[in-house]
Structure formats: C-alpha cells, structure tokens
C-alpha cells in the first residue's frame, strides 16, 4: 500500500481535508473511494492509517479520517517516525539537462538521499543551470512536488531537502562544514578515468571512527563529465575519485548506480569487513 504525504496534522475530529491537485491525485491516480484505507505520513514522520471519509463531487476535495490510534510504525513496513538512517547520504549532482535532473532527483528521493545539491561545473549548459537555479531556490515548485510524489511511491521516511544550486567551490565548502573535524564521514566522486581512483569498498573500509560512518557524499558529473581541474580540486579537499569498471554510463544512470554502490558498501560494511 502506497503512502500519502500530508502537509497538515489531523484536526480535533481526526480529519484531514485534501484539496486541489493532491485530491485529484488520490482520486484519479490512486483511485481511492469512500471507505478505502490509505497510509498517511504526517509532518512529524508518523505513519497513520486513515480511511477515505468522503469525496466531494468533481473530486476537488477528499476528507481523510483517522482509523484507530496514532501509530509509530507503518503497516506497509515504511520506516516509523523515529527512523533515521545510520548514515546520512548527500548527493551532489553537476547540473544536467532538466528532464535528466528531474529523473536523478526522483531516484535519489526513492533511495533515501537526505540532501540533494545541484552543482555548477565547467561542462554544465547555461540553460540547464538557469532551470536548476529556479527549481532549487523555491521559485519553481516542480521539484517540491516531485519529492512528495517520489516519497509517496516509495514509502521513504527521509524528507529529502534540495539545497540551492551552487558552484563547485561552494558545494565543497558546504560538505566540509557538514562533515566537521571528526572521522565519521566519507565523500566520493564518480570519474570516467582511472587516474587517482580507489575502489568504493576500500574507501568505505578505511573511513569511519570505530567502523561507523555517519555522513556520506556522492558527487556525480553532468552529460560532459567532470573536468580534470575539478577532479584535482575535489581530491585536494578530501573527495576521492571512484571509477566503475563497466560500460560508459549516462549521467542519470551513473547517479543511481553510484547511490546504490555507495549504499551497499555502507550498509553491508559489517558483513564484508574490508581487509588490506
């Protein structure tokens, strides 16, 4: 059962009134009718079973009503309110063409990425940059809607936040401030060349205090890749290049491939236990 991400809490009568596009989404896409059960993720992260109490004529509004007590765990195994991933994942994406950026963000949300940062690089196109700036600063609500839809589809408890589009220098500074002075973070950048690269598992295996990594960052290039000067700059700031021995990947494929590879190395670290 899919979840519906609510923007408000139930009122004193245990009801949430859903209007406009969200109501049409529930009625026309999820095809909910009076009496149907739906799992609602409240603003504090709690997953609350609710029933469809009424559907207004024309499907312009739907009233959802609490079913039973407020719960801390989801019936469909979505993460509960107090869930937080052991490692917070950041995705720094060099700005690609708008349709590709939409797809990359959607996939990042479904994978549970906490922060998504559009980055302006040497090979990014001006039109794509303009689009990313508008979508990331809130003046265009497309990405906000996309995040909500992706969370509803995937059941993600992670409320993915998009940071404003910025230069590579600013992006690296944001990450350095976030990671702090400890040894509980790791950052990698996908690189089409092999020069100066390390295997993903080796990077993860050598990082972390007492074997724990609290924050991880993935940097992925746009259609033209990342310039050698940009790679050098990132290396000097502790971001390690990774080269996958596979076919040449499109940027949107590389993004989800990279997220999966990094998450797998992080989540299963206690199992594979890297050894020199």
N, C-alpha and C positions, 0 to 999 in steps of 0.2 A: 504494500500500500504506500503510495506516494505521500509526501508531507506537503502541507501548505504553510508558507512562512507568513505569519501575521505581523502587522505593523503596530497593533494595539493589543492590550490585555482584555479579557472578557470584562463586561460591565458588572454591576452589582447583581444582575439577574443571570450571570454566567453566559452572556451572549456577545458575539462579535458580528457587527454588520459589515459585510464586504460589498463594496460598490465599484462601479466602473469597469475598467479592463480586468481587474482581478476577479470580479464576479463573473464576467463573461468567460474568463479562463476556467474557472471552476465548473461552470455550466456547460460550456461548449467543448473544452478540451478534456477535462477530467470527467465530464458528463455526470456530474453529481445531481441527484434528485432528492426530494424531501425524504428523510429517513435514512439516507446513506451516512456511513461513518467516514470521517476523514481525520487524519493525524495532523494537528496544528502545532507548529513550532512557535512558541510565544517569544516576545522580545528578549526575555531573560534566558532563552535556550531550552526551557522545559517543553517537552513534547506532550501535548494534551489531546486525548481523544475527544472529538466533538461530533455532533450529528448535524445534518442539514435540517434546520427547523422550518425554513420557508424559502421559497424562490419567488421573487417579485415578477409580475408579468413583464415580458420582454427581457427577462434575465438580466436586468440592470442592477439588481442587488440580491444578495443572499445572506440569510441570517444563520449563523452557526451557534450551536448551543452546547455547553459543556456536558460531557457524558461521564458520570462518576466523579471521583476525586481527581485533583491535580496530581499528576504522576511525575516521577523523576527519571523514568526510563521509558523508552519507546516500545510499543508493541511490535514495530517492524524492525527492531534492532538498530534503529538510528541511535546515535550517541545521546546520552542524557544531558541535563543542563550543566552538571558539574564536570562534564568531559572537557579535557584539554589534551591535545596530542603531546606525547613525551618530548617530541622535537618540533618546534615551530618552523614551518617551511616558508621561505621567501622566494619569490620568482621575479627576477629582474629580466624583463624582455625588451631587447632592442626593437624599436618600433618597426613593425611590418605593415603591409597594406591593410586597410580597415577590416575587410572580411576575415583575413587571417588573424588579426588581433582579437576579433570577436571570438573566433574559434579557440584560440590559445587561452584566452581568459576563461571561457566556459569550461574547458578541460581542466584548467588549474583549479577552478572552484570545485568541480566534481572530485578532484584528487585531494581536496582538503588543504589547499595552499592558504596560508594566513594573510600574507601581504603580496600584492602584485604591483610591480613598479615598472611603468613604461620608461625606456631609456633611449635618449637620442644619441645615435652613433654616427660614425663617418659615412656609412653606406645607407643610412636611412633617407627616404624620399621626403621632400618638403610637404607634399600633400598628406602623406601618411602621418607626419609629425603634427600638422595642424589638427587632424582628426583626433589623434591621441590626446593632445592638449585639451581639447574641448570635452572629450569623454571622461578624462581623468580628473578634471577640475570641478565637475558637477554641473557645468552649464548645459551639457547634453546628458540626459538621464538613461541613455541606452544601456550603458554598462551596469548601472544600478539594477535595471530590470533584468538584464542578462544574468547577473549574480543571483538574484532571487529565483529566477526560473531554474537555474542550474542546481541550486540548493534544494528546491522542491523536487526536482527529478532524482537527485542522488541521495537525499536524506542527510546531507552534510550538516554537522553541528557547528562547523567552523564558519564564522561570519567573515568571509573574505573581504579585505579592505584594499581598495585601489588608491595608491599614493599618486600625487601629481607627477606628470611627465617631467623628466629632468635630464640633465647632462650626465655623461658617464662619471665625471668627477664628483658631481653631487650625489649620484647613486652610491658610489663607493664610500663617500663620507657618511651617508645615511647608514649604510651597513656597518661601518667601523664604529659608529656611535652606538648602534644597536647591539653589536656583539660584545662591547665592553673590553675589559682588560683580562678577563679570565680565559681559560682554555676549554670552553664549553660550546664552541661554535665551529662551523666549517663552511667554506664557500668555494664553489667550483664554477668554471666557465667551460661550456662546450666549444671545442675548437676543431676545425676541419683538418688542420695539420697535426703532425705528431710531435713537433718540436716542443720540448719542455713540458710534455704532458705526463700525467700519472694515472694509473688505473683507479677507478672510483672506489673500489673496496680498500685499496691501500690508503687512499686519502682519509676515508672514514675510520679505518683501523688505527691510524696514527693520531687521530684527533680525539678530543674529549678528555675531561678530567674524570678520573675513576671510571673510564669507559662510557661516560654519559655525554651526549651532545644535545644541548638544549635548543640551539637555533642552527638552521642550515640555509644556505642561499644558493640558488642556481641562476647563472647568467646565460642567456641564450641569444644568439645573433638574429638579425633580420634576414631578408632574402639574399643580400650580398655578403652575409657573414660578418665577421669582426676583423678590423684591420690589425696588422702586426703591432702597430704602435699602441693600439688599445689593449691588446693582449699583454704587451710588456708592462703597461701602466697597471693593469689588474694584478699581474704577477708580483710587482713591486709592493702591492698593497695586500698581499696575502691571499689572493684569489687564485686557485690552482687550476690550470687547464686540464681538461679531460678529452681524450679522443676515443670515440667508439669505433672499433674495427668492424664496420658494417658498410652498407651502401651509403651513397651521398643522400642525406635526408633534407627534405624541405623544412623550412624553419618551424612550421606548425607541427610537423611530425617530430622534429628534434626536441621541441618543447615538452610534449607529453612523454616522449621516450626518456628524456633526461629526468623529468619528475619521477617517473616510475623507477628508473635505475637508482636514483638517489634515495628514494623512499625505501626501496627494497634493501639497499645496503645499510640504511639506518635502522629499520625495523628488525631486521634479522641479524644484527651485529652480534648478539649474544650467541647465535647459532653457528655462524661461520667463523667467528673469532680469528681475525687475521693474525697470521704469524709471519715473521721475517724468514 
